[in-house]
Amino acid sequence: MLDAATSHHLLGCSPETSVVMLGTATYPCLGPFSVWSPSMLADLIYVCICVCIYIYNIYIFFFFLTGHAGNACLEMVISMWKNLLQTMKERILQQRRMSVYNQAHGYEEELVKKQLQQFAGGSINLTKEDSGIGILTLNNPKIMNAFTGTMMLELQERVTELENWKDGKGLIIYGAGNTFCSGSDLNVVKAISNSQDGMNMCMFMQNTLTRLMRLPLITVALVQGKAIGGGAELITACDFRLMTPGSEIRFVHKLMGLVPGWGGGARLVRIVGSRAALKLLSGATRVDPERALHLGLSEETLSSSDEAGALEEARAWLSQYTEGPASVIRATKEMVAAGRELLLEAALRTEKDIFGTLWGGPANLQALATRPKHK
Ligand SMILES: CCCC(=O)SCCNC(=O)CCNC(=O)[C@H](O)C(C)(C)COP(=O)(O)OP(=O)(O)OC[C@H]1O[C@@H](n2cnc3c(N)ncnc32)[C@H](O)[C@@H]1OP(=O)(O)O
């Protein structure tokens, strides 16, 4: 189940239509704030107190400046602060409702970020094309695009950028240098090989990949070469996977005395079913394009093996599903995401809410006026 705020994200459905999950406590007595965790409420109370102090200071300033209360100025200041408060509230909510972990789970994001910052190298690049398709490149080819700490941070930044890309319809993720990704940089793995640091990195990456999975974009992982360990986990956060000839997906975690920690285990079960997932994880099995197709892990095997050709094929494949108004494509993805994550009744209500955003809207009216038949 999802918490109310999460399903609210899964397309603006009213929180009361949602079911509770993801560990965020609910407080019915708090009415509209009922989905806020104690730490979120503390954040808000802190902001409110700061705002009051600021307003009071400004009031005193105008009082002395004008010799009277300066009511008009005061009203303007109050209204500015109200807007600011609203924006901050929305930002906090947006980030929290997309994520799995927050302070209520003992997750201190700023501390985790500081630690990851120490392990530099590589980059995550994003290009937003006019067609509404974004291209996200994992760029650290010297070590097969393994994730350094700064790449983890950059992935989070790019996901935020994509959340704010209102014209976006689709996303292709691929690795530079003809290979996808060999997971976490083993130097980082060694440096943070204690339980607490590992859990922090795990929560950070689960939050980022959950937000990636919930983007209102149709997402495709283009697997060239190898998708290993965390790289195999990353591809499960996409809606679809396309493989090139000779490529391979492999969950090697068992060989490292681990299980997936970036959410790849839970997502793999939903993609291929629990029996196949158990085999792939406990056997650390090499999955070639043929087997991936058979398991439903891949949609198609592309014919090109080179980067430019494969990318072009992936674009063409994705554009079959991204043609049309962004509002409709995005709503479709969000509706499917709700169906994937919510219990049936909550998913139905979300579908109704999403439907309501489109019915009688510009795309709907234009379709009615120009294309009443679908022969
Ligand atoms: C919750 C997250 C869990 C995780 O992701 S843990 C990490 C899981 N990944 C791994 O264990 C991958 C280890 N690497 C390998 O098994 C092999 O390098 C791999 C990916 C099969 C590729 O084999 P080959 O094609 O023969 O290439 P190669 O071994 O010569 O690699 C080329 C250079 O890349 C380096 N590399 C590959 N994966 C890396 C990684 N994850 N971290 C750090 N360095 C990595 C590798 O050491 C080699 O560098 P160099 O040429 O020896 O300097």
The ligand as an SDF file (V2000), in Angstrom:
LIG
                    3D

 53 55  0  0  0  0  0  0  0  0999 V2000
   23.7090   -2.6720   -3.5680 C   0  0  0  0  0  0  0  0  0  0  0  0
   24.7250   -2.4820   -4.6290 C   0  0  0  0  0  0  0  0  0  0  0  0
   25.5060   -3.7510   -4.8320 C   0  0  0  0  0  0  0  0  0  0  0  0
   26.6320   -3.6080   -5.8330 C   0  0  0  0  0  0  0  0  0  0  0  0
   26.4570   -3.0940   -6.8790 O   0  0  0  0  0  0  0  0  0  0  0  0
   28.1330   -4.2300   -5.3800 S   0  0  0  0  0  0  0  0  0  0  0  0
   29.0900   -4.1610   -6.8600 C   0  0  0  0  0  0  0  0  0  0  0  0
   28.6960   -5.2670   -7.8020 C   0  0  0  0  0  0  0  0  0  0  0  0
   29.5240   -5.2560   -8.9670 N   0  0  0  0  0  0  0  0  0  0  0  0
   30.6080   -6.0060   -9.0740 C   0  0  0  0  0  0  0  0  0  0  0  0
   30.9860   -6.7230   -8.1860 O   0  0  0  0  0  0  0  0  0  0  0  0
   31.3140   -5.9090  -10.3930 C   0  0  0  0  0  0  0  0  0  0  0  0
   32.7790   -6.2920  -10.2700 C   0  0  0  0  0  0  0  0  0  0  0  0
   33.3600   -6.3190  -11.5860 N   0  0  0  0  0  0  0  0  0  0  0  0
   33.3130   -7.4020  -12.3680 C   0  0  0  0  0  0  0  0  0  0  0  0
   32.8120   -8.4450  -11.9970 O   0  0  0  0  0  0  0  0  0  0  0  0
   33.9040   -7.2830  -13.7280 C   0  0  0  0  0  0  0  0  0  0  0  0
   34.7320   -6.1170  -13.7590 O   0  0  0  0  0  0  0  0  0  0  0  0
   32.8130   -7.1560  -14.8110 C   0  0  0  0  0  0  0  0  0  0  0  0
   31.7940   -6.0710  -14.4660 C   0  0  0  0  0  0  0  0  0  0  0  0
   32.0950   -8.4970  -14.9520 C   0  0  0  0  0  0  0  0  0  0  0  0
   33.4520   -6.7560  -16.1450 C   0  0  0  0  0  0  0  0  0  0  0  0
   34.4540   -7.6610  -16.4770 O   0  0  0  0  0  0  0  0  0  0  0  0
   35.3690   -7.3570  -17.7550 P   0  0  0  0  0  0  0  0  0  0  0  0
   34.4970   -7.0910  -18.9180 O   0  0  0  0  0  0  0  0  0  0  0  0
   36.3380   -8.4630  -17.8500 O   0  0  0  0  0  0  0  0  0  0  0  0
   36.1000   -5.9800  -17.4360 O   0  0  0  0  0  0  0  0  0  0  0  0
   37.1710   -5.6820  -16.2740 P   0  0  0  0  0  0  0  0  0  0  0  0
   36.9530   -6.5770  -15.1310 O   0  0  0  0  0  0  0  0  0  0  0  0
   38.5140   -5.6520  -16.8750 O   0  0  0  0  0  0  0  0  0  0  0  0
   36.6930   -4.2090  -15.8620 O   0  0  0  0  0  0  0  0  0  0  0  0
   37.1670   -3.0460  -16.4680 C   0  0  0  0  0  0  0  0  0  0  0  0
   37.6310   -2.1290  -15.3810 C   0  0  0  0  0  0  0  0  0  0  0  0
   36.4960   -1.7280  -14.6250 O   0  0  0  0  0  0  0  0  0  0  0  0
   36.7170   -1.9730  -13.2610 C   0  0  0  0  0  0  0  0  0  0  0  0
   35.4190   -2.2430  -12.6140 N   0  0  0  0  0  0  0  0  0  0  0  0
   34.4180   -2.9600  -13.1310 C   0  0  0  0  0  0  0  0  0  0  0  0
   33.4030   -2.9640  -12.2660 N   0  0  0  0  0  0  0  0  0  0  0  0
   33.7920   -2.2270  -11.2160 C   0  0  0  0  0  0  0  0  0  0  0  0
   33.1420   -1.8390  -10.0130 C   0  0  0  0  0  0  0  0  0  0  0  0
   31.9100   -2.2180   -9.7240 N   0  0  0  0  0  0  0  0  0  0  0  0
   33.8170   -1.0600   -9.1660 N   0  0  0  0  0  0  0  0  0  0  0  0
   35.0680   -0.6620   -9.4390 C   0  0  0  0  0  0  0  0  0  0  0  0
   35.7190   -0.9970  -10.5530 N   0  0  0  0  0  0  0  0  0  0  0  0
   35.0830   -1.7610  -11.4290 C   0  0  0  0  0  0  0  0  0  0  0  0
   37.6550   -3.1690  -13.2610 C   0  0  0  0  0  0  0  0  0  0  0  0
   38.3080   -3.2720  -12.0420 O   0  0  0  0  0  0  0  0  0  0  0  0
   38.5570   -2.8270  -14.4040 C   0  0  0  0  0  0  0  0  0  0  0  0
   39.4610   -1.8480  -13.9850 O   0  0  0  0  0  0  0  0  0  0  0  0
   41.0370   -2.0700  -14.2480 P   0  0  0  0  0  0  0  0  0  0  0  0
   41.1830   -2.1300  -15.7390 O   0  0  0  0  0  0  0  0  0  0  0  0
   41.3780   -3.3550  -13.6030 O   0  0  0  0  0  0  0  0  0  0  0  0
   41.7080   -0.8910  -13.6270 O   0  0  0  0  0  0  0  0  0  0  0  0
  1  2  1  0
  2  3  1  0
  3  4  1  0
  4  5  2  0
  4  6  1  0
  6  7  1  0
  7  8  1  0
  8  9  1  0
  9 10  1  0
 10 11  2  0
 10 12  1  0
 12 13  1  0
 13 14  1  0
 14 15  1  0
 15 16  2  0
 15 17  1  0
 17 18  1  0
 17 19  1  0
 19 20  1  0
 19 21  1  0
 19 22  1  0
 22 23  1  0
 23 24  1  0
 24 25  2  0
 24 26  1  0
 24 27  1  0
 27 28  1  0
 28 29  2  0
 28 30  1  0
 28 31  1  0
 31 32  1  0
 32 33  1  0
 33 34  1  0
 33 48  1  0
 34 35  1  0
 35 36  1  0
 35 46  1  0
 36 37  1  0
 36 45  1  0
 37 38  2  0
 38 39  1  0
 39 40  1  0
 39 45  2  0
 40 41  1  0
 40 42  2  0
 42 43  1  0
 43 44  2  0
 44 45  1  0
 46 47  1  0
 46 48  1  0
 48 49  1  0
 49 50  1  0
 50 51  2  0
 50 52  1  0
 50 53  1  0
M  END
$$$$
